[in-house]
Amino acid sequence: MTANDRDTIYIDIDDEITTIIDKLRGSSGKIVALVLPKRASTLQSIVNMKLLKRAADETKKNVVLVTTESGLLPLAGAVGLHVAKTPSSRPEIPPAPDAMSDAEVQVNETADMLDDDDMGAATAENAGNKSVGELAGAAVMPIPTRPAPDSGIETLELDNEDKSAVGAAGAAAAAKKAKLPKDKKLKVPDFDRFRLLLIGGAALLIILIFGGYMALAVLPKATVNIKTNASNVNTDVDFALSTSATSFNEGSKIVPAKQVQAQKTLTGTAPATGQKNNGQKANGSVTFTSPCVNGVQSVPAGTGLSSGSQTYVTQKAVTMSSASGAGSNCKFSGSTTIGAQVGGAKYNTSDNAKFTLSPSSSGAYEASTITATGSASGGTDDIQTIVSQADIDSAKGKIAATDNSTVQDELKGQLTDQGLYAIAASYSAGTPTTTNSSDVGSAASNVTVTQTYTYTMLGANEAYLKTLVDNDIKGQIDTNAQGILSQGITQASFKLKDANTSGANMNIQTVAEVGPSLDTDQIASAAAGKKSSEIKSDVEASPDVTEVTVKFSPFWVTKAPKNVHKITVIIAKPTKTANAD
């Protein structure tokens, strides 16, 4: 064997298992002697020892641990690694912890282990005293293989070794190991596994109990659908709600009522769109003329006249007494001053502008015969935004558009809390108290309207309303053959005819159901715990029942629950209608 076939590696005390494996993999020798320091803690772990053995097998190298640490020997034996006390000692596999043996199998080498090129020849007699290094240098050592389990102490197998002796020793060790009895009393119970099984069993028991309760007590339900020869009857009743009445008067149809109220303050804001011209007013003069045949006419002060769309007022009275012309051309004339009603440059006119005189309400003059010419000037513009009536109306409109459904719900809640049936048709907002942030004509950029409403609603005892409907229905049916199944109050239509200080006159229209009288609570009680066929038989005993169907749920339920609250009885709506007169 050449020198390249062997290698000696010195391990540091701080080397970890990964470092040792890396050194092993980096070695070029087929036989690698790992010289361990004292207290080599890294290989005192069976896991690390197995990792080293696996690395040796993967790289096809024979590893010999050179150490005197007695604690490492059982671990090396457990994984099948060779150990030598010194580089000059013979390598061997120590006994495993559970197969301790005093038998010692020595490594014997023959001359066949040497290459033809090596110096000298080794025999079985002179090879026994050679060190690991000498053996590695003198003989070709094949890759050792781990013997079969329980073979006892294993030595590093070399070429031409006396395998018969080694085999005999191994067989003896294996036989000895096989005879070692195992003490079953020393087996330690796995309490973690026992605890998991206990917890799992408890959880399974809880699930089974809960599932059984749900399946047998909670989930089972029954529905009984009943069809009868019932019919509809239309009702139309006028009655009075009175807050002053203390008792129900069936004959007069006066129902005691309770009025509730809620006060709300609402606001609406709108931008100001009006305009006012605070500029200078235009002033001027005008001359009136009239044919002489109409006589002398007078125009009093404050008389209105217009030029185009602009309006002016005479400042002084004028009598048209100056005559000019003759015959048919004779005319009387007179002049006076005028002034625009409001400021603004648009009231300025051109010279000799024509004016139209307003008709006289007193007959002092005949406007159609009078012509006027003149001019006005001096008007200036100073526009200011003011509040108009349209702006106030716009703000009120926003209040009117407010959704009052929350107020109605509040009033209904008050009546319901008192055990009364709320009649929404009696809802009233009343007359609000209104205030404006600015009056019409006031200078402002916007106007806010505030209105305080007092909302009211009436409520009555539902039993009184049903009695009114009952009395109306009884006049339309044969009470010996039919009974009233439902008055239809919840679907009734109430109308307010008129309101007064003590209540309101109302009208109720509804569709009532008449037919055989069936007590749903009694049917449910009788069906509890029975099968479908039994329930059908009991209900169909009534002559007015035409069909009965019973449904159980979930699918595994075969009987109605004993809890009547889980049994639903449904009487089908009438299929024909009997209209009231």
Residue pairs with C-beta under 8 A, 6 or more apart in sequence:
1 113
1 114
1 115
1 118
1 136
1 137
1 138
1 139
1 140
1 141
2 115
3 137
4 28
4 29
5 29
5 30
5 31
5 136
5 140
5 141
6 29
6 30
6 31
6 32
6 33
6 133
6 136
6 137
7 27
7 28
7 29
7 31
7 32
7 33
8 32
8 33
8 35
8 87
8 133
9 23
9 24
9 27
9 32
9 33
9 34
9 35
10 35
11 20
11 23
11 34
11 35
11 36
11 37
11 40
11 42
12 37
13 37
13 38
13 39
13 40
13 41
15 23
15 42
16 42
17 42
17 43
17 45
17 48
17 51
17 52
20 34
20 42
20 43
20 52
21 51
21 52
21 55
24 32
24 34
24 52
24 55
24 56
24 59
24 61
24 63
25 55
25 59
27 61
29 61
29 136
30 60
30 61
30 62
30 141
30 143
31 61
31 62
31 64
31 132
31 136
31 141
32 56
32 61
32 62
32 63
32 64
33 64
33 66
33 84
33 87
33 132
33 133
33 136
34 63
34 64
34 65
34 66
35 66
35 67
35 87
36 43
36 65
36 66
36 67
36 69
36 72
38 68
38 69
39 69
40 67
40 69
40 72
42 48
43 49
43 52
43 65
43 72
43 75
44 69
44 71
44 72
44 75
45 75
46 75
46 78
46 79
49 72
49 75
49 76
49 78
49 79
49 81
50 79
52 63
52 79
52 81
53 63
53 79
53 80
53 81
56 62
56 63
56 81
60 143
61 143
62 82
62 141
62 143
62 144
62 156
63 81
63 82
64 81
64 82
64 83
64 84
64 91
64 132
64 156
65 72
65 76
65 81
65 82
65 83
65 84
66 83
66 84
66 85
66 86
66 87
66 132
67 83
67 85
68 85
68 86
72 83
73 83
73 94
74 94
74 95
74 96
74 97
76 82
76 83
76 93
76 94
77 83
77 93
77 94
77 95
77 96
77 97
77 99
77 153
78 96
78 97
80 93
80 146
80 147
80 154
81 93
82 91
82 92
82 93
82 144
82 154
82 155
82 156
83 91
83 92
83 93
83 94
84 90
84 91
84 92
84 132
86 131
87 131
87 132
87 133
88 130
88 131
88 132
88 133
88 134
89 131
89 132
90 106
90 107
90 128
90 132
90 155
91 107
91 132
91 155
91 156
92 104
92 105
92 106
92 107
92 153
92 154
92 155
92 156
93 153
93 154
93 155
93 156
94 153
95 101
95 152
95 153
95 173
98 177
98 180
99 150
99 152
99 173
99 177
99 180
101 152
101 153
101 173
101 176
101 177
103 152
103 153
103 169
103 172
103 173
104 153
105 152
105 153
105 154
105 155
105 165
105 166
105 169
105 170
106 128
106 155
107 127
107 128
107 135
107 155
107 156
107 157
107 158
107 161
108 124
108 127
108 128
108 158
108 161
108 162
108 165
109 122
109 123
109 124
109 127
109 130
109 135
109 138
109 139
109 158
109 159
109 160
109 161
110 122
110 123
110 124
110 127
110 159
110 160
110 161
110 162
111 121
111 122
111 123
111 160
112 159
112 160
113 122
113 127
113 138
113 139
113 140
113 141
113 158
113 159
113 160
114 120
114 121
114 122
114 138
114 139
114 140
115 140
118 137
118 138
118 139
120 138
122 130
122 135
122 138
122 139
124 162
127 135
127 138
127 139
127 158
130 138
135 141
135 158
139 158
139 159
140 159
141 156
141 158
141 159
142 157
142 158
142 159
144 156
144 157
145 157
146 154
147 154
147 170
148 174
150 173
150 174
150 177
150 178
151 170
151 171
151 173
151 174
152 169
152 170
152 172
152 173
152 174
152 176
152 177
153 169
153 170
153 173
154 170
155 166
157 163
157 166
215 554
215 556
217 563
219 553
219 554
219 557
220 552
220 553
220 554
220 557
220 561
220 566
221 552
221 553
221 557
221 561
221 566
221 567
221 568
222 527
222 535
222 550
222 551
222 552
222 553
222 557
222 560
222 561
222 566
222 567
222 568
223 550
223 551
223 553
223 567
223 568
223 570
224 523
224 524
224 527
224 535
224 539
224 548
224 549
224 550
224 567
224 568
224 569
224 570
225 548
225 549
225 550
225 551
225 570
225 572
226 518
226 523
226 539
226 545
226 547
226 548
226 569
226 570
226 571
226 572
227 545
227 546
227 547
227 548
227 572
228 515
228 516
228 518
228 544
228 545
228 546
228 571
228 572
229 515
229 516
229 544
229 546
230 485
230 513
230 514
230 515
230 516
230 544
230 571
230 572
230 573
230 574
231 482
231 513
231 514
231 515
231 574
231 576
231 577
231 578
232 511
232 512
232 513
232 514
232 574
232 576
232 577
232 578
233 473
233 476
233 477
233 511
233 512
233 513
233 514
233 578
233 579
233 580
234 509
234 510
234 511
234 512
234 577
234 578
234 579
234 580
235 469
235 472
235 473
235 487
235 488
235 508
235 509
235 510
235 511
235 512
235 580
236 472
236 507
236 508
236 509
236 580
237 253
237 468
237 469
237 472
237 507
237 508
237 509
238 253
238 497
238 505
238 506
238 507
239 253
239 254
239 255
239 468
239 505
239 506
239 507
239 508
240 252
240 253
240 254
240 255
240 503
240 504
240 505
240 506
241 255
241 257
241 423
241 426
241 458
241 460
241 503
241 504
241 505
241 506
242 254
242 255
242 256
242 257
242 502
242 503
243 256
243 257
243 258
243 259
243 458
243 502
243 503
244 502
244 503
245 254
245 255
245 256
245 257
245 503
246 256
247 256
248 254
248 255
248 256
248 461
248 464
248 467
250 467
250 468
250 471
253 468
255 460
255 461
255 464
255 465
255 468
256 460
256 461
256 464
257 458
257 459
257 460
257 503
257 504
258 415
258 418
258 420
258 458
258 459
258 460
259 456
259 457
259 458
259 459
259 503
260 411
260 414
260 415
260 456
260 457
260 459
261 411
261 454
261 455
261 456
261 457
262 407
262 410
262 411
262 414
262 454
262 455
263 452
263 453
263 454
263 455
264 407
264 452
264 453
264 455
265 450
265 451
265 452
265 453
266 399
266 402
266 450
266 451
266 452
266 453
267 399
267 448
267 449
267 450
267 451
268 394
268 395
268 396
268 397
268 398
268 399
268 448
268 449
268 451
269 395
269 398
269 446
269 447
269 448
269 449
270 391
270 392
270 394
270 395
270 398
270 446
270 447
270 449
271 391
271 445
271 446
272 385
272 386
272 387
272 388
272 391
272 438
272 444
272 445
272 446
272 447
273 385
273 388
273 390
273 391
274 385
274 386
274 387
274 388
274 390
274 391
274 440
274 441
275 383
275 384
275 385
275 386
276 342
276 383
276 384
276 386
276 441
276 443
277 342
277 343
277 344
277 381
277 382
277 383
277 384
278 343
278 382
278 383
278 384
279 343
279 344
279 345
279 379
279 380
279 381
279 382
279 383
280 343
280 378
280 379
280 380
281 339
281 340
281 341
281 342
281 343
281 344
281 347
281 378
281 379
282 312
282 339
282 340
282 343
282 344
282 345
282 347
282 348
282 349
282 376
282 377
282 378
282 379
283 337
283 338
283 339
283 340
283 376
283 377
283 378
284 312
284 337
284 338
284 339
284 349
284 374
284 375
284 376
284 377
285 335
285 336
285 337
285 338
285 374
285 375
286 305
286 312
286 314
286 335
286 336
286 337
286 338
286 355
286 372
286 373
286 374
287 333
287 334
287 335
287 372
287 373
287 374
288 297
288 299
288 318
288 320
288 333
288 334
288 335
288 336
288 357
288 370
288 371
288 372
289 320
289 331
289 332
289 333
289 370
289 371
289 372
290 297
290 320
290 331
290 332
290 333
290 365
290 366
290 369
290 370
290 371
291 328
291 330
291 331
291 332
291 369
292 323
292 325
292 330
292 331
292 332
293 330
294 332
294 366
294 369
295 332
296 319
296 320
296 321
296 332
297 319
297 320
297 332
297 364
297 365
297 366
297 369
297 370
298 317
298 318
298 319
298 320
298 364
298 365
299 314
299 317
299 318
299 319
299 320
299 334
299 336
299 357
299 364
299 365
299 370
300 314
300 317
300 364
301 314
301 315
301 316
301 317
301 336
302 313
302 314
303 313
303 314
303 357
303 358
303 360
304 311
304 312
304 313
304 314
304 358
305 311
305 312
305 313
305 314
305 338
305 355
305 356
305 357
305 358
305 372
306 312
306 355
306 356
306 358
307 349
307 353
307 354
307 355
307 356
307 376
310 340
310 346
310 347
310 349
311 340
311 341
312 338
312 339
312 340
312 341
312 347
312 355
312 376
313 338
313 339
313 341
314 336
314 337
314 338
315 336
315 337
315 338
315 339
316 336
316 337
317 336
318 334
318 335
318 336
319 334
320 332
320 333
320 334
320 370
321 332
321 334
322 332
322 333
322 334
323 330
323 331
323 332
324 330
324 331
324 333
325 331
335 374
338 355
338 374
338 376
339 376
340 347
340 376
340 379
343 379
343 380
343 381
343 382
344 379
344 380
344 381
345 379
345 380
345 381
346 379
347 376
347 379
348 376
348 377
348 378
348 379
349 374
349 375
349 376
349 377
350 375
351 375
352 373
352 374
352 375
353 373
353 374
353 375
353 376
354 371
354 372
354 373
355 372
355 373
355 374
356 367
356 372
357 365
357 367
357 370
357 372
358 367
359 367
360 366
360 367
384 443
385 443
385 444
385 445
386 440
386 441
386 442
386 443
386 444
387 436
387 438
387 439
387 440
387 441
387 442
387 443
387 444
387 447
388 440
389 440
391 446
391 447
392 436
392 440
392 447
392 449
395 436
395 447
395 448
395 449
396 434
396 449
396 451
399 449
399 451
404 429
404 455
407 455
408 424
408 427
408 455
408 457
411 422
411 427
411 455
411 456
411 457
412 422
412 424
412 457
415 421
415 422
415 457
415 459
416 422
418 459
419 461
420 459
420 460
420 461
420 462
421 459
421 460
421 461
421 462
421 465
421 489
422 457
422 459
423 457
423 458
423 459
423 460
423 494
423 506
424 457
424 494
425 494
425 495
425 496
425 506
426 456
426 457
426 458
426 494
426 496
426 499
426 504
426 506
427 455
427 456
427 457
428 455
428 456
428 457
428 499
429 453
429 454
429 455
430 453
430 454
430 455
430 456
432 451
432 452
432 453
433 451
433 452
434 449
434 450
434 451
435 449
435 450
435 451
436 447
436 448
436 449
436 450
437 444
437 447
437 448
437 449
437 450
438 444
438 447
458 503
458 504
462 489
465 487
465 489
465 492
465 508
466 487
466 489
468 508
469 487
469 488
469 489
469 492
469 508
469 510
469 512
470 484
470 487
472 580
473 484
473 487
473 512
473 514
474 484
476 578
476 580
476 581
477 514
477 578
482 514
482 515
482 516
483 514
483 515
483 516
483 517
484 512
484 513
484 514
485 512
485 513
485 514
485 515
485 517
485 518
485 571
486 512
486 513
487 510
487 512
488 510
488 511
488 512
488 513
489 510
491 510
491 511
492 508
492 509
492 510
493 508
493 509
493 510
494 506
494 507
494 508
495 506
495 507
495 508
495 509
496 504
496 505
496 506
497 504
497 505
497 506
497 507
498 504
498 505
499 505
511 577
513 573
513 574
514 574
514 578
515 544
515 574
516 542
516 543
516 544
516 545
518 542
518 545
518 571
520 569
520 571
521 564
523 538
523 539
523 569
524 564
524 567
524 568
524 569
525 564
526 535
526 538
527 535
527 538
527 550
527 560
527 567
527 569
528 560
528 561
528 562
528 563
528 564
528 567
529 559
529 560
529 561
529 562
530 538
530 559
530 560
531 558
531 559
531 560
532 550
532 552
535 548
535 550
535 560
536 548
536 550
539 545
539 548
540 548
550 560
552 558
552 559
552 560
560 567
561 567
